[in-house]
Amino acid sequence: MKQKRMFVVIISALVIMISLTYQGTYSYFTSRVEGTGNTENNQSQGQTNTLQNLIISESANVVSSNMIPGDSVTYTFTVQNPNNIDVCYNLLWNNTTNTFVNQKDLRVKLEKSDGTVLVEDAQFPATTSGTTMLLEGTRIESSTTDTFTLTVTYQNTDEDQTADMGKSFSGTIIGELGECVFPKATDVILAKGETEELAYDGTVDNNLRYIGSNPNNYVLFNNELWRIIGVFNNIDDGTGNKETRLKIIRNEPIGEYSWDNKASGTGSSTSSYGSNDWSDSALQIVLNEGAYWNRTSGECPYGEDGATTSCDFTNNGLTEEAKSMISNAKWNLGGSSTYTDATASMFYERERGTDVCTNRPTEWIGKIGLMYPSDYGYATSGESSTDRETCLNTELYYWDGAGVSDCKNNDWLHESSDSQWTLTPSSSASNYVFIVYSRGRVYPNNVSIRNAVSPALYLSSNVKISGGDGSQGNPYQLSL
């Protein structure tokens, strides 16, 4: 690891480390955290010239004699990066005092102004003349200022806490340049919890999904915009190892192709209209072995009896970097024999069921798939006239009705200009697969017809978010 240098030391070292030809006077100010019980928003004091970092309200040591169990004190401070490159830094406690007997009762939370929790329920450091890590390797973009809120809580427990009445704590927060340590992508999204844009689906896996007409779920993947469907639990990597992983889908279709095109008597097909067996479908092969996977040109399924059309993915096929972020997943291939009775939750259960046509598999291990009908259903937020609960209790077949237009109109996976393929087969017809129609309903149709193809995948569990805020103009950036 590269040697870390304190911001507070000779500032010319900072200039060298970040390779700037920037001129001017740099200074660094720190100050002690301070406050008493139920104090909030102790704002920064002090000034700097060009580089402003970690300005916290200046005062003497905290004297917490006014705190009682359950009280919290809150401090606000900023980190400013005036430089023309991004940098990473650590936040550290320096010269802390803590006279509490039960030090485990003094808890620390650190979050950014956007609500992202960076440190959750950490213990306030013991008395030390040295430093203790608060936050390691966080990244700040060039020419920006990050605002942090630090909350120290005297936790109320069931134990006798009279020994800590009148005790005190204090500390100075300082910064140093450090190696970037990015959070896991799943942790970033999970930390947001349920919001107007995120909701748990209430299934047996209780996945956290993005909802609404246009949530901030954009991610830069494969050098193009994709979108996060959600954080999914219990995703089997094909070996029995189950993980929590991020599921994403391409923001724009790669084209309109058939789900399958096999001629009569080939593969598992029993007709000239193809087969709804994803494990050997022509589209699956294009996505996982063929032109799209290899970022080349080739032939894609385009009708019945083996019909194809030329397709060129030399500019939008998967890059090697993108492929390094994808791991195998066990995709469920359970089908449904009916559709007018199926809500989002019913589709979720059937997708994981065993109702399939004869000789069809119920699972497939691979990397690139498609969305499910349940993904579409759970992505709605509804609105005033038809709320989310009502949408989730309405069969997806009827979502094109005028009375429930809020369901599809507030569902970011709905495309009014495209009918989209899903992964789920009909179990009553060997060549039918469910489609999300442009009108909003979900209905099965022949695999040989042509519909929009939007690849979907599960990112590897070790993929991290290294930047961005999820908006379309500043999508999340990924790294390993």
N, C-alpha and C positions, 0 to 999 in steps of 0.2 A: 504494500500500500504506500502511496506517495505520502511524504511527510506533510502533516497538516500544519498550517500556520495561523496563529491567532490574528483576528482582525486588529486587535489592540496593539500588536507589535509594529515594528517599523513598516510603514505603509508602502514603501518602495518595493518590499517583497511581494505585496499584494499585486502591484502593478506588473511585476515580472510574471507572477503565476498565472494571471489571466491574460497575458500577452496583449496589453493595451499600449497604445501610444498616446494615452490620454494625459493631458496636462491639467494641473490645478492642485489645490491643497486638499488633502484628504484628512478627515478626522473621524474618530469613533467615540461615541459616548455610550456608556452603560449607566444604569442606576438601579438602586435597590427596589425590589417590589415592596409595596407597603399597603397598609390598610387595616381596618378593623371589621368586626362582624357586620355582614349584610352590606358592605361597601361594594359598589359596582362602577365599572367604567372609569377607573382612575387613569386619566389621559396622560399622554406623554408630555414631558417638559424637556427643555434643552434644545440646542441648535447644532447643526453641523454645516460644513461648507458644501462638499460635493457628495461624499459617501455617508449616507445616514443609515445606521443599523441599530436595531434593538433599543429604541428609545422608550424607556418605561418611566412612569412617574417617579420623581426623585424624592426621597425621604429617608428617615432613619430606619432602623430595623423595625420589623413588624412587632408590635406588642399586642398579643391576641387575648388580652385579659377580658375583652368584651365579647369574645366568641363563646358560644355555647354549642354543644353537639347539635349538628344539623345546619349550622351557619356556614356560609361560603363567602369568600372574598374574590373579586374578579379584577383582573388587570388587563389593559389593552396596550399593545406595543406594535411597532412596525419594523419591517425590514425593507430597506430600499436598495435596489440595484440600479445605479445610474449608468452602468457600463453597457456597451453594445454587444455583449455576449451573455449567454446564460451562465450562471455559476451554481454550485452546490455548496452547502454549508451545514455545519452542526450548530445546535443550540445547546449550551451547557449551563448548569448551575455552578456558580463560583462563590466560595467563602460563605457557605450556608451555616446557619445556626438553627437548631431544632431542640428545644428543651422539653418536648413532649415525652412523657413516659411511654405511652402506647403510641409509638410513631406510626404504626400501621393505620391509625385512625385519621391521619392527615393525608388526604388524597389530592392528586393533581390531575387536571384535564387541560389539554391544549387543543385548540381548534382554530381553523382559519375563518375569515369573515364570511366565506361562502357556506359555512356549516360543516366542512370536512373536518372530522375528528382525527387528529394526528397522534395524540397521546391520550389514552383512556384509562382512568383509574390507576395511575401510578402513585407510588408512595413518595411523599416529600422527603428529600435527602436528609440524612443525619448531619450533625455538625461536622464540618470539615473545612480545612484551610485550602483544599484543592478544588478540583472540578468534578462534577458528576454529569453524565450525559442526560439531556432532556429529550432531544430529537436529533437523530442521525441522518445525514445525507439528504436533506430536503433541497429541492431545486427551485430557483427563482429565475424567471425569465428576464431578459435584458430590459432595462429602462422601465421596470415596474416596481410597485411597492406592495408588499404583502402585509396584511393586518392580521394579528393573532390575538386571541383572547385566552388568557391563562386563568383558570379557576382553581383555587385551593379550598377544599371542603373539609371541615371538621366533622367526620362521619359519626352519625349517631348509631351506637351499637346497643346491644342488650346487656353489655357489661357495665360495671361501675367505672365511671369516667371522671370522678371527682379529683383524682390525682393530677389531671391535666388542666384543671381550672387555673387560669392566670398564666399558663405557659405561653411561650412565644416561638416564632419562627421567622427567619429572614433569609434573603439570598439575593445574589446578583446574577442576571442572565447575561452571558456573553456569547459571542459567535466566533467560529473559526471556519476557514475553508476546509472542505472535506470531500471524500469520494461520494458520488451520487448513490444513494440507496433508495430505490423506487419501490413503492408499495405494490403488492400483488393486485392485479386488476379486479379480482373478485372482492378483495377487501375494500377497495376504493368504493365500489358500488354498494356493497353491503353496509358500509359505514353511513351511507345516506339514509338508510331505513325507508320506511313508507313516507312518501311525499305526494304532491299532486302528480308527479311524473312516475312514481314507482309504487307498486302494490304487490303484496304477497298473494299467490294464487289460491292458497287454501287447500291445495292438493296434498296427497300423502308425502310429497317431496317438499312442499312449501317453498316453491321457487319465487324469487323476487323479480318482477317483470316491469319493463317500461310500458307505460300506458299513455293514452291521449293522442291527439291529432298530430302533434309534432314535438315530442319530448327531446330533451338534450341528451341523446344517446348516440351521437355520431362518433365514429372511431376511424382513424386513418389506418387502413390495413391494405396490404398489397398496392401501396401508393395510390389508393383511391378511397372514396368514402364507403364505409360499411356502417351498420347500425347494430347496437346491442339489443338483442331480444330480452335478455335477462341473465341473472345468476341462477344456475341450475344445480341442484343437489343430487347426489347419488348417481353421477354419470360414470358408468362402467367403462374402463379403457380397453375392454376386451379380454382382460386377464382376471377379472373378478375384483380388481382394485377400483373402488368407487371414490370419486372426488367431486368437489364443488368447482364448477367451471363456467366460464362466460360463453354464452351462445350468441353468435353474430350472424347477420345476413347482409348480403350486398345491397347497397342503397338503390342501385339501378339494375334491372335485368341484364344478363349478358346476351340476350336475344330471345327469339321465339322458336322453340323446337318441340318435337314430339317427346313424350315421356319414354316411349318405346316404339320400335318400327319393325320388329322381327316378323318375317314371313311365316306362313303356315308350316308347322312341323319343326321349327327351330327353337332351340332353348327350351323354356318351359311354356312357350306359347302354344295355344291350341287353335288359333285362328290367324287370318291374315292381318288382323288389327293389333297385333302385338300382345304383350304380357304385362300384367301388373306386379311382376316379381322384381322388386328394386335390385336385388342382389345380382341380376344379370341383365338389367334393362340397358338399352343403348345409351340413355342419358347418363346413367350412373357411370358407365365406362368412360364417357367423354369427360366427366367431371373428375374422376379419380385415377384414370389411367391414360386418357387420350389427350386431345388437343388442348383442352382447358388446363388440365393438370400440368402438361409439359410446355405450356405457353407457345404453342405452335399453331399451324393451320391444319385443317383436316376436313373430315366429313361428319356431319351431325344428323341425328334422326329427324326426318321431315315427312312423315306420312306413313302409310301402311305398306305391307309387302316389301320391307327393306328399303324404302325410299329415303334418300339423304339429300342434304344440301351442303355446299361448301361453307365452312365456318373458319374464321381467322381470329385466333386469340393471341397473336404475337405481341399485342400491346396491352391486353387486359387479362391474359391468363395468369396463373399463379407464379410469383417470383420465388426464388429459392429462399429468400428471407421470410416470405409469408409462409411457405411450407414448413419452415423450421418452427413456427409458432403453433402448428396444428398437431394434435395427437389423435390416435385412433379413439373412436367412441363406439359404444354399442347402441345402434339406432333401432328403435322399436318399429316393427312393421305390421303391428296388429291392424286389422281392418274393421269395417262396419258394414253390416248387411242392410242397414236402414240409414236414413239421413234426415227425415223430417222431424225426428224425435230427439236429435242430438244437440245438446248444449256444449259449451266449451269444456265443462267438466266431464261430460259423457264421452266426448271425443278423447280427452286425456286418458280416461280409463280404457277405452277401446284400443287406442294406439298402443297401449301396453298389454293388451290382451292376446288371445290366441285364435280369435275368429278370423280365419283367412281361407282363401280358396285352396282346393286340394293341391298338395305339393308345394305350397308357398311357405317360405320361412317366416318366422315371427320376429327375427332379429337379424341384423346385419352389422358387421364390424367394418368400419371404414372411416374416412375423413370428411368427405364432402357430401352433404345431403341437401334437403330442402326443408322449408318450414312445414309444420303440422297444422291441421285445422285448429287445434287447440291453441297454438301460438297466436294465430289470427284472433281467435275469440277472446283470449285473455289480454290482448293489447288494447282493448277499448277502455275508455274512461267514462263513456256515456256523457250525458249533460243534463240540463235542467229538466227537460220533458221526459227523458228516458235515462235514468241514472245507471251507473255501472252495475249495480246489483240486478236491476231489471234486465239489462243487456245479457248478463251472465246466466240469467234464468230463461232467456229466449233462445229457441233453437236457431242455430246458425243458418239454416235453410231459409228462415224468414227474415233475415237481416236486410233484405232489399225492400221490405215493406215501408211504406210512408210513415207508419205509426212508430217505427223504431229507427228512424233514419239517424238519430243521434249515435247509435251504436257503431255503424260503419263510418260515419262522418268524423267521429272522434277516435278512430283506430288508425294508427300510423302505418300498419301493415296493409291497409286497404289501398288499392290503386284503382281509381275510377277509369283509367285509360287502358288497363291491362287485366286480363284474367290470368291467374297465377297457379302454377302447379304446386301441389303439396306432396308429401311423401306417403300419404295414407291410402291404401287400396280399398276398393270395395271387396267385401268378402262374398258377395252374391254374383259377381260377374268377373271373369278372369282377366278381362282387358279394360277394366274401369278403375280410375283413380280420382280422388277428390280434388276439386279445383275451387279456389276462391275467385268467384266471378267478379268482373268489374262492377256489376250492379250491387255487390255486397254479400250475396248468398254463397253458401258452400254446398256443392252438389257434385256427384260423380259424373265423369264423362270418359270417352274413349281415349286410351293412351296414345293413339296415333294422330290425334288432332294436335294443333300447334298452339302453345300457350307460353307466356313469359316464364323464363327460368332465372330465379334469383338464388344462387348458391348460398347455403347456410352451413355453419360448422361450429364445433366447440374448440375454443382456444385451449392450448395446453395450460395446465393449472399453475405453471410457474411464470406465465406471461405477466408483465408488470405494466403499469401506466406510468409513463415518464413525462407527461405533460398534457396540456389541453384541459378544457373544461366540459367537453361533450357537446358544445354547440356546433352548429354546422360550419360556422366561420373559424372555430378553434376546436376541432375534434380532438378526442383523446388520442395520444400517441402511445404506441406500444413498444416494449423492449423485452429482451430476455435477461 
